[in-house]
Amino acid sequence: MPSSNAKITVVGAGLMGHGIAQVFALAGHGVTITDTVAQNLETTKARIAANLRDLGDDEGAAERVKPLADLAAAVREADYVVEAVSENLPLKQKLFAEIERHVRPDTILASNTSVIPITSIMQGLNKRERALGTHWWNPPFLVPLVEVIETQWTSPQAVAWTMQLHEAAGKQPAHVKKDVPGFIGNRLQHALWREAISLVEHGICDAETVDAVVKASFGRRLAVLGPIENADQVGTDLTLAIHETVLPAIDSRPGPSPYLQKLVGDGKLGFKSGEGFRKWTPEQQTVLRARVLQHLKGTRNQ
Ligand SMILES: NC(=O)c1ccc[n+]([C@@H]2O[C@H](COP(=O)([O-])OP(=O)(O)OC[C@H]3O[C@@H](n4cnc5c(N)ncnc54)[C@H](O)[C@@H]3O)[C@@H](O)[C@H]2O)c1
């Protein structure tokens, strides 16, 4: 099955789904998108066109996206179906069971879940060898990585085809060979967040300082120097010596921090309640969002 001019179906037209559809449409694929909420479907093409305009990309690509409310009709012709509905296991399981009733036997099925094991989502399928995970990052059209997650059942052909599909669409696919919680990116990210929260919890610095330290130090290098490259650069012997001193002192509690649990219990939910670890006015939230978007746009062609 060719991965150029493939017929793509995206299920779920929310934040991630419309962005994923945009990437495939811009790469020249015909994309069908479906959603159970009529308004989300009706606004999909306009949202994609606005993104393309903002990025200076070909706005005409939005015309390759076809919204279709009926799930069976939306997936029937597809070579590849990617699901980006709400993060809910029973919902995703039910949806894939329904999708499998309407697709060809060789259609590849992917879930964009953030953290739910792909194995749990796909275990009820009749043909589990065509099922895998594709974990995109927000916004899909600006963050390059897509983790392609293999389960114990996924065929090497399905992995290779999906990797090629994403690479040809301008993404940077990474093959995750085992279906572990958090895959690769979120395991690394949340290892850092655990220690960040712990530093605040234990009064070593305040929340603003944690962010300032990351952004003004190794955060500056991270986009061009990965941790393993960095370890080799300073030397494995130095890395070992550092770990002998530092690792015993780093937070290794297996569950979420009690400090985080208290914030949530107190209704301090971050942006949505105006306070989390820090206080956030609507203006400060807008400034931060704009700063991230501007930065990502600046790194787009690197
Ligand atoms: N937001 C992120 O940064 C991010 C990053 C990576 C992965 N993800 C994952 O991607 C998925 C989607 O996240 P999102 O942020 O786009 O959510 P979202 O709430 O913006 O969009 C979900 C969409 O799915 C639709 N939907 C719900 N049930 C449906 C069904 N049965 N059939 C068709 N459509 C249905 C909703 O109407 C909504 O439009 C989740 O699994 C999430 O964990 C999110």
The ligand as a MOL file (V3000), in Angstrom:
LIG
                    3D

  0  0  0     0  0            999 V3000
M  V30 BEGIN CTAB
M  V30 COUNTS 44 48 0 0 0
M  V30 BEGIN ATOM
M  V30 1 N -4.2520 18.3620 23.6370 0
M  V30 2 C -3.0090 17.8870 23.5590 0
M  V30 3 O -2.0240 18.6050 23.7800 0
M  V30 4 C -2.7780 16.4410 23.1600 0
M  V30 5 C -1.4930 16.0400 22.7590 0
M  V30 6 C -1.2970 14.7150 22.3420 0
M  V30 7 C -2.3660 13.8200 22.3720 0
M  V30 8 N -3.5990 14.2400 22.7780 0 CHG=1
M  V30 9 C -4.7040 13.2700 22.7680 0
M  V30 10 O -5.4710 13.4570 21.5840 0
M  V30 11 C -6.8380 13.1050 21.8290 0
M  V30 12 C -7.7190 14.2950 21.4990 0
M  V30 13 O -7.3500 15.3860 22.3250 0
M  V30 14 P -7.8110 16.8780 22.0230 0
M  V30 15 O -6.9950 17.7390 22.8870 0
M  V30 16 O -7.8560 17.1000 20.5670 0 CHG=-1
M  V30 17 O -9.3240 16.8300 22.5890 0
M  V30 18 P -10.5480 17.7460 22.1660 0
M  V30 19 O -11.5080 17.6780 23.3150 0
M  V30 20 O -10.1080 19.0740 21.6850 0
M  V30 21 O -11.1790 16.9680 20.9080 0
M  V30 22 C -11.8290 15.7360 21.0180 0
M  V30 23 C -12.8680 15.6840 19.9060 0
M  V30 24 O -13.3950 14.3480 19.8390 0
M  V30 25 C -14.7710 14.4680 19.5740 0
M  V30 26 N -15.4090 13.2010 19.9270 0
M  V30 27 C -15.7020 12.7190 21.1620 0
M  V30 28 N -16.2730 11.5010 21.0470 0
M  V30 29 C -16.2990 11.1970 19.7210 0
M  V30 30 C -16.7300 10.0760 18.9640 0
M  V30 31 N -17.2530 9.0110 19.5580 0
M  V30 32 N -16.5890 10.1120 17.6190 0
M  V30 33 C -16.0740 11.1820 16.9900 0
M  V30 34 N -15.6410 12.2890 17.6560 0
M  V30 35 C -15.7610 12.2770 19.0100 0
M  V30 36 C -15.2170 15.6710 20.3880 0
M  V30 37 O -16.4700 16.1700 19.9530 0
M  V30 38 C -14.0550 16.6280 20.1350 0
M  V30 39 O -14.2780 17.4250 18.9940 0
M  V30 40 C -6.9060 12.6470 23.2830 0
M  V30 41 O -6.7540 11.2670 23.3510 0
M  V30 42 C -5.7050 13.3620 23.9060 0
M  V30 43 O -5.2570 12.7530 25.0790 0
M  V30 44 C -3.8270 15.5260 23.1550 0
M  V30 END ATOM
M  V30 BEGIN BOND
M  V30 1 1 1 2
M  V30 2 2 2 3
M  V30 3 1 2 4
M  V30 4 1 4 5
M  V30 5 2 4 44
M  V30 6 2 5 6
M  V30 7 1 6 7
M  V30 8 2 7 8
M  V30 9 1 8 9
M  V30 10 1 8 44
M  V30 11 1 9 10
M  V30 12 1 9 42
M  V30 13 1 10 11
M  V30 14 1 11 12
M  V30 15 1 11 40
M  V30 16 1 12 13
M  V30 17 1 13 14
M  V30 18 2 14 15
M  V30 19 1 14 16
M  V30 20 1 14 17
M  V30 21 1 17 18
M  V30 22 2 18 19
M  V30 23 1 18 20
M  V30 24 1 18 21
M  V30 25 1 21 22
M  V30 26 1 22 23
M  V30 27 1 23 24
M  V30 28 1 23 38
M  V30 29 1 24 25
M  V30 30 1 25 26
M  V30 31 1 25 36
M  V30 32 1 26 27
M  V30 33 1 26 35
M  V30 34 2 27 28
M  V30 35 1 28 29
M  V30 36 1 29 30
M  V30 37 2 29 35
M  V30 38 1 30 31
M  V30 39 2 30 32
M  V30 40 1 32 33
M  V30 41 2 33 34
M  V30 42 1 34 35
M  V30 43 1 36 37
M  V30 44 1 36 38
M  V30 45 1 38 39
M  V30 46 1 40 41
M  V30 47 1 40 42
M  V30 48 1 42 43
M  V30 END BOND
M  V30 END CTAB
M  END
